[in-house]
Amino acid sequence: MSIFTMPSLGADMEEGKLIEWLVKPGDRVSKGDIVAVVETQKGAIEIEIFETGEIGALLAQPGQTLPVGAPLARLGAADGAEPTPAPSPSPSPALAPAPLPARPAGPAGGTAKPPPAPREPAAASVAPASAGVVLASPAARGRAAELGIALETVSGSGPGGAVLLADVERQAQAMPAPPPAPEPVPPAAPKGKPGLDMAEMRRAIAAAMSRAKREIPHYYLSHETDLQPAQDWLTARNADRSPDRRLLMGALLIRATVKAVARVPELNGRFEAGPFGPAAAVHCGLAIAMRGGGLIAPAILNAETLDVDAIMAAMRDLVARTRAGRLRNSEITQGTITVSSLGESGVDALFGVIYPPQVALVGFGTPRVRPMVHDGTVKPRLAVTVTLAADHRVSDGRRGALFLAEIDRLLQEPESL
């Protein structure tokens, strides 16, 4: 029997709100199963479990806000087997490793309520309801909150009468148009999507970045890289592809970064307790700007195993789920290096702040045509400024320069990516 707790979903998290359980007592779970949804400053995060066993008592109820480390449920071994060990030590042996030490666990909030109704088939993507909670998919719940529709008024067409996204949209179309609203009063703090408080996100970002600048001795390097070979290769590669299958330059930049850390592995890892050791896999964080403001950097897991097409697909999926509030805790907590790109914003370079406990952040400015010497003559070439922010405790400028040079070399040979 083991206890799993409220996970730490980043250096900026102190507590989380349990939104819903996706399991009930007696359910058997395997490593990687999603068992709950927790709301943080980053939005609603799907919580994966990292043990195999059987769910015992649920110690926390939906709606409770609990500190990191607070007990959520008991997990017993299935069929008398020992639980599968977690991937690394953490406050909770059943959940992903936490970047920060967990705060002491507080009370779980009283005696557990009766177990929720049995869950419908997984294909419905619907969470079981607790007492007083309408059975609904996460997408339906979020859309209903956005439209101001009470789930209790919606007839569900899903398994067991669960409310699905289509049910909410149908209800919205049937509603009469609202009367003209008075002139709005500017809110005290801007809000993003439901469950995502932008003021709280800014506070969390400030806390994490203040910690990074206080604790991490940053050094910075920059290098101008010729992107013309990569652009020519992309143009040829995309010539016969439909728009939804075309590759973007961002996929090549991430692929080059991931391959370059193989040559300078000390830039890939997490400085959580000395001595530092490079990570075995490359979980490449991708800085994603939220439409309402703020920034989240979930990771493409095991990016070193993905080719350019697979990275492009992973990028599209990650951006869509981030903006829909459907990230998993492993994507939030296991990043080993982060890439931030300014895209088409028109700014030449960015010098980022490392996201703790990572030890490096790679920045790409806006690609633009610049005069460059090529084959002995000055020609207009597409170029980009690549920057590196790195932790001086685990690497130095010479190794960082080697890393940027390797990214440059790889982008001159895009067919090798």
C-alpha positions in Angstrom: 0.0 0.0 0.0 1.3 3.4 -0.9 0.1 7.0 -0.8 0.2 9.3 -3.8 0.0 13.0 -3.3 -0.7 16.3 -5.0 2.2 16.6 -7.5 4.3 19.6 -8.0 3.7 20.6 -11.6 6.5 23.1 -11.9 8.8 25.4 -9.9 6.0 28.0 -9.7 3.3 25.7 -8.1 2.5 25.7 -4.4 -1.0 24.2 -4.5 -3.6 22.7 -6.8 -7.4 22.3 -7.0 -8.7 18.7 -7.6 -11.2 19.1 -10.3 -12.3 15.5 -10.9 -11.3 11.9 -10.3 -11.1 9.6 -13.4 -10.9 6.5 -11.3 -12.8 5.0 -8.3 -11.8 2.7 -5.5 -11.2 -0.8 -6.8 -10.1 0.3 -10.2 -6.8 -1.3 -11.5 -4.4 1.2 -13.0 -1.2 0.9 -14.9 1.8 3.2 -15.2 0.9 6.2 -17.4 -2.9 6.0 -16.8 -4.6 9.4 -16.3 -6.3 9.2 -12.9 -7.4 12.8 -12.1 -7.6 16.4 -13.3 -5.9 19.2 -11.2 -6.3 22.9 -11.9 -3.2 25.1 -11.4 -2.1 28.5 -12.6 -1.3 26.7 -15.9 -4.9 25.5 -16.3 -6.4 22.0 -16.0 -3.7 19.4 -16.0 -4.3 15.6 -16.5 -2.5 13.7 -13.8 -0.8 10.4 -14.8 0.1 7.7 -12.3 3.5 6.1 -12.2 2.7 2.8 -10.4 0.7 -0.3 -11.3 -1.8 -1.4 -8.7 -5.3 -1.0 -7.4 -7.0 2.3 -6.3 -7.8 2.1 -2.6 -9.5 5.0 -0.7 -9.8 8.4 -2.4 -8.5 10.8 0.3 -9.4 14.1 -1.4 -12.7 15.2 -3.0 -13.3 17.3 -6.2 -13.3 21.0 -5.4 -10.6 20.8 -2.7 -7.6 23.0 -3.0 -4.6 21.2 -1.6 -0.9 22.1 -1.1 1.8 20.2 -3.0 2.5 16.9 -1.2 -1.0 16.6 0.3 -2.4 13.0 0.1 -4.8 12.3 -2.7 -5.4 8.5 -2.6 -4.1 5.2 -1.5 -2.8 2.7 -4.0 -2.5 -1.0 -3.3 -0.6 -3.7 -5.3 -2.8 -5.6 -7.8 -3.0 -9.4 -7.2 -0.5 -9.2 -4.4 2.3 -7.9 -6.6 4.5 -5.1 -5.4 3.8 -1.7 -6.9 6.0 -0.7 -9.8 8.6 1.8 -8.6 8.3 5.4 -9.7 10.9 6.7 -12.2 12.7 8.7 -9.6 12.3 9.8 -6.0 9.6 12.4 -5.4 7.2 13.4 -2.7 4.7 10.9 -4.2 5.9 7.5 -5.3 2.9 7.2 -7.6 3.2 10.5 -9.4 5.7 12.3 -11.6 8.9 13.6 -9.9 8.4 17.1 -8.5 10.9 19.9 -9.4 10.5 21.4 -5.9 10.4 19.7 -2.5 6.8 19.1 -1.5 5.4 21.1 1.4 4.2 19.1 4.4 0.9 17.4 3.7 -2.2 18.9 5.2 -5.4 17.2 6.1 -7.3 15.7 3.2 -10.5 17.6 4.1 -12.5 15.2 6.2 -14.0 11.8 5.7 -14.1 10.6 2.1 -17.4 10.8 0.4 -19.0 7.7 -1.2 -17.2 6.5 -4.3 -18.2 8.0 -7.6 -20.5 6.2 -10.1 -18.8 3.7 -12.3 -16.8 5.2 -15.2 -18.1 4.8 -18.7 -15.8 3.4 -21.5 -12.5 5.2 -21.9 -13.4 6.1 -25.5 -16.0 8.6 -24.2 -13.3 10.6 -22.4 -15.7 11.3 -19.7 -14.9 11.5 -16.0 -17.1 9.7 -13.4 -19.2 12.0 -11.4 -18.8 12.6 -7.7 -21.9 13.4 -5.6 -23.5 16.5 -6.8 -21.3 16.7 -9.9 -22.7 16.3 -13.5 -21.1 13.6 -15.6 -19.4 15.5 -18.4 -16.3 15.4 -20.6 -13.6 18.0 -19.9 -14.2 19.7 -23.2 -17.9 20.0 -22.5 -17.2 21.3 -19.0 -14.8 24.0 -20.3 -17.1 25.1 -23.1 -20.1 25.3 -20.8 -18.2 27.5 -18.4 -17.1 29.7 -21.3 -20.7 30.1 -22.5 -22.2 30.5 -19.0 -24.4 27.3 -19.4 -25.2 25.3 -16.3 -24.4 21.6 -17.0 -27.4 20.6 -15.1 -29.6 22.1 -17.8 -28.0 20.2 -20.7 -29.3 16.8 -21.8 -26.3 14.5 -22.3 -26.0 12.1 -25.2 -22.8 10.3 -24.0 -22.4 7.1 -22.1 -24.6 7.0 -19.0 -26.1 10.4 -20.0 -22.8 12.2 -19.9 -22.7 15.7 -21.3 -20.5 15.9 -24.4 -19.1 19.0 -26.3 -21.8 18.6 -29.0 -24.5 18.7 -26.4 -23.2 22.0 -25.0 -23.0 23.5 -28.5 -26.5 22.3 -29.3 -27.8 23.9 -26.1 -26.0 27.2 -26.9 -27.6 27.4 -30.4 -31.1 26.9 -28.8 -30.6 29.7 -26.3 -32.2 33.1 -27.1 -29.8 35.9 -27.9 -28.9 37.8 -24.8 -30.0 41.4 -24.4 -27.5 44.1 -25.2 -25.0 44.4 -22.3 -24.2 47.7 -20.7 -20.8 49.2 -21.3 -18.3 46.8 -19.7 -16.2 47.8 -16.8 -12.6 46.9 -17.3 -11.8 43.9 -15.0 -9.3 44.2 -12.2 -7.3 41.3 -13.7 -7.5 39.9 -17.2 -8.8 36.4 -17.6 -8.0 33.8 -20.1 -9.9 30.6 -20.7 -12.0 29.1 -17.9 -9.8 27.8 -15.1 -6.9 29.9 -16.2 -6.4 33.0 -14.1 -4.0 35.2 -16.0 -3.1 37.3 -13.0 -2.2 34.1 -11.1 -0.2 32.9 -14.1 1.8 36.1 -14.1 2.4 35.7 -10.4 3.6 32.1 -10.9 5.9 33.1 -13.8 7.3 35.9 -11.7 8.0 33.6 -8.8 9.7 31.0 -11.0 11.8 33.5 -13.0 12.8 35.3 -9.8 14.0 32.0 -8.4 15.9 31.3 -11.6 17.7 34.6 -11.6 18.5 34.3 -7.9 19.7 30.7 -7.8 21.1 30.0 -11.3 24.3 31.7 -12.5 23.3 32.4 -16.1 25.7 32.9 -18.9 24.6 34.0 -22.4 25.9 33.3 -26.0 24.5 34.3 -29.4 25.3 33.2 -32.9 23.9 34.1 -36.4 23.0 31.1 -38.4 22.4 30.8 -42.2 19.0 29.3 -42.7 18.9 29.4 -46.4 19.8 25.7 -46.9 17.1 24.7 -44.4 14.5 27.0 -46.1 15.4 25.6 -49.6 15.1 22.0 -48.2 11.7 22.8 -46.6 10.4 24.3 -49.8 11.3 21.2 -51.8 9.9 18.9 -49.1 6.6 20.7 -48.8 6.0 21.1 -52.6 3.7 18.0 -52.9 2.2 18.1 -49.4 -1.2 19.3 -48.3 -1.2 22.3 -45.9 -1.9 20.1 -42.9 1.2 17.9 -43.6 3.7 20.7 -44.3 6.7 21.1 -42.2 7.5 24.4 -40.5 10.9 25.9 -39.8 10.2 25.4 -36.1 10.4 21.6 -36.4 13.9 21.8 -38.0 15.0 24.2 -35.2 13.8 21.8 -32.5 15.3 18.8 -34.2 18.7 20.5 -34.6 18.6 21.5 -30.9 17.7 18.0 -29.8 20.5 16.4 -31.9 23.1 19.0 -30.8 22.7 18.2 -27.1 24.1 14.7 -27.9 27.4 16.4 -28.4 27.1 18.7 -25.3 25.0 16.5 -23.0 25.6 18.7 -19.9 23.1 21.2 -21.3 20.3 18.6 -21.1 19.1 17.7 -17.6 17.7 19.0 -14.3 19.8 20.4 -11.4 17.7 19.1 -8.5 20.5 17.8 -6.2 24.2 17.6 -6.8 26.2 16.3 -8.4 24.5 17.1 -11.7 24.1 14.3 -14.2 22.9 14.7 -17.8 19.5 13.3 -18.5 19.3 10.0 -20.5 16.4 11.3 -22.7 15.7 14.7 -24.2 12.4 16.0 -23.1 12.4 19.2 -25.1 10.2 22.0 -23.7 8.4 24.2 -26.2 7.5 27.8 -25.0 3.9 28.4 -26.1 2.3 31.8 -25.8 -1.3 31.7 -24.5 -3.8 33.7 -26.5 -4.8 35.7 -23.4 -1.2 36.3 -22.3 1.2 34.2 -20.4 3.6 31.4 -21.3 3.7 27.7 -20.8 6.5 25.4 -21.8 5.3 21.8 -21.9 7.8 19.2 -23.1 7.9 16.9 -26.2 8.9 13.7 -24.4 11.7 11.6 -25.8 12.3 14.0 -28.6 15.6 12.4 -29.5 13.6 9.4 -30.9 11.5 11.6 -33.2 12.3 12.6 -36.8 11.3 16.0 -38.2 7.8 14.8 -39.3 7.1 13.3 -35.9 8.4 16.5 -34.2 6.1 18.6 -36.4 3.1 16.4 -35.4 4.1 16.6 -31.7 4.3 20.4 -31.9 0.9 20.8 -33.5 -0.6 18.5 -30.9 1.1 20.2 -27.9 0.1 23.7 -29.0 -3.5 22.6 -29.5 -3.8 20.8 -26.2 -2.0 23.6 -24.3 -4.4 26.2 -25.5 -7.3 23.9 -24.8 -6.1 23.2 -21.3 -5.5 19.5 -21.8 -1.8 19.0 -20.8 -0.5 16.0 -18.8 1.6 16.3 -15.7 4.5 14.5 -17.3 4.7 17.2 -20.0 4.8 19.9 -17.4 7.3 18.3 -15.0 9.8 16.4 -17.0 11.4 18.9 -19.4 15.2 18.7 -19.6 15.9 21.7 -22.0 13.6 24.4 -23.4 13.3 26.0 -26.8 11.7 29.4 -27.2 11.1 30.9 -30.6 9.9 34.4 -31.5 8.5 33.2 -34.8 7.4 36.1 -37.0 7.3 38.7 -34.3 10.0 40.7 -36.0 12.5 40.7 -33.1 16.0 39.6 -33.9 17.0 37.8 -30.7 15.8 36.8 -27.3 17.9 36.1 -24.2 15.8 33.9 -22.0 15.7 33.0 -18.4 16.3 29.3 -17.6 13.2 27.5 -16.2 14.3 25.7 -13.0 15.4 23.0 -12.4 16.5 22.9 -16.1 20.0 24.1 -17.0 19.6 25.6 -20.5 17.3 27.5 -22.7 17.7 28.0 -26.4 16.2 31.0 -28.1 15.5 31.6 -31.8 14.8 35.1 -33.1 12.7 36.0 -36.2 14.2 34.6 -39.4 14.9 37.4 -41.8 16.8 38.0 -45.1 20.2 39.5 -44.3 23.3 40.2 -46.4 25.8 37.4 -45.7 29.0 36.2 -47.3 28.4 33.0 -49.2 30.9 31.4 -51.6 33.1 34.5 -51.4 30.4 37.0 -52.3 27.8 39.0 -50.4 24.3 37.6 -51.0 20.9 37.9 -49.5 20.3 34.9 -47.3 17.7 33.9 -44.8 19.3 33.9 -41.3 18.4 33.7 -37.6 20.0 34.7 -34.4 20.3 31.7 -32.0 20.9 32.3 -28.3 21.8 30.2 -25.4 21.1 30.8 -21.7 23.0 28.2 -19.7 23.8 27.3 -16.0 27.4 28.1 -15.2 27.3 25.4 -12.4 27.2 22.6 -15.0 28.8 24.1 -18.2 30.9 27.0 -19.4 31.1 29.3 -22.4 33.3 27.1 -24.4 30.9 24.1 -24.2 28.0 26.4 -24.9 29.8 27.8 -28.0 30.3 24.2 -29.2 26.6 23.6 -28.8 25.6 26.6 -30.9 28.1 25.7 -33.5 26.6 22.2 -33.7 23.1 23.6 -34.2 24.5 25.8 -37.0 26.2 22.8 -38.7 23.1 20.7 -38.5 21.0 23.4 -40.1 23.4 23.6 -43.0 22.7 19.9 -43.7 18.9 19.7 -43.2 18.7 16.4 -45.0 20.6 14.8 -42.1 18.0 15.9 -39.6 
